[in-house]
Amino acid sequence: FFNDLFTALNGVILKRTSEEYKKSKMTVLYLNSLLSAIGVFIVIMLVPGEVDRVQNFDLWSNTSFVTHFMFASLMGSVLNLAIFLC
């Protein structure tokens, strides 16, 4: 329920922002993604021990894991674009 609600609210706010500030959809999408990445980075930095857990994660040397991780990240961006454009 909450996922649907927040996804709909995100779409409304992004559309309103793009119209109000005369920015293109791609600019607003880029800024949204950038601010989200900064927010996640701040959370990782603030949680005690989280940076060490990320750096010492065993599968970073596994090529298959890194490939799947990058693909999942790319598909997340594609999904974000699809949600925004619809």
C-alpha positions in Angstrom: 0.0 0.0 0.0 2.7 2.5 1.0 4.8 1.7 -2.0 1.9 2.5 -4.4 1.1 5.7 -2.4 4.6 7.0 -2.4 5.2 6.1 -6.1 2.1 8.1 -7.0 3.1 11.0 -4.8 6.6 11.0 -6.3 5.1 11.2 -9.8 2.8 14.0 -9.0 5.5 16.1 -7.2 8.0 15.5 -10.1 5.4 16.5 -12.7 4.4 19.6 -10.8 8.1 20.6 -10.2 8.9 20.2 -13.9 6.0 22.4 -14.9 6.5 25.0 -12.1 10.2 25.6 -12.6 10.1 25.2 -16.4 12.6 22.3 -16.4 12.6 19.4 -18.8 11.5 16.0 -17.6 15.0 14.7 -18.0 16.5 17.5 -15.9 14.0 16.8 -13.1 14.6 13.1 -13.3 18.4 13.6 -13.2 18.1 15.9 -10.1 15.7 13.4 -8.4 18.2 10.6 -9.0 21.1 12.7 -7.9 19.4 13.8 -4.6 18.3 10.2 -4.0 21.9 9.0 -4.4 23.2 11.7 -2.1 20.6 10.7 0.5 21.6 7.0 0.4 25.2 8.0 0.7 24.5 10.1 3.8 22.6 7.3 5.4 25.4 4.8 4.7 27.9 7.3 6.2 25.8 7.8 9.4 25.0 4.2 10.2 27.8 2.9 12.5 29.9 0.2 10.8 28.1 0.4 7.5 31.0 1.7 5.5 33.2 -1.1 6.7 30.5 -3.7 5.8 30.2 -2.3 2.3 34.0 -2.2 1.8 34.6 -5.6 3.2 31.7 -7.3 1.4 33.0 -10.7 0.2 31.4 -10.7 -3.3 33.0 -7.5 -4.6 35.7 -9.7 -6.1 33.1 -12.0 -7.8 32.6 -10.9 -11.4 29.2 -12.4 -11.6 27.9 -10.5 -8.6 29.3 -7.2 -9.8 27.8 -7.7 -13.3 24.4 -8.5 -11.8 24.7 -5.6 -9.4 25.4 -3.2 -12.2 22.6 -4.6 -14.3 20.2 -4.2 -11.4 21.3 -0.6 -10.9 20.8 0.1 -14.6 17.4 -1.5 -14.6 16.5 0.6 -11.5 17.3 3.7 -13.6 15.3 2.5 -16.5 12.3 1.7 -14.2 12.6 5.2 -12.7 12.5 6.7 -16.2 9.5 4.6 -17.3 7.6 5.6 -14.2 8.4 9.2 -14.7 7.5 9.3 -18.4 4.1 7.5 -17.9 
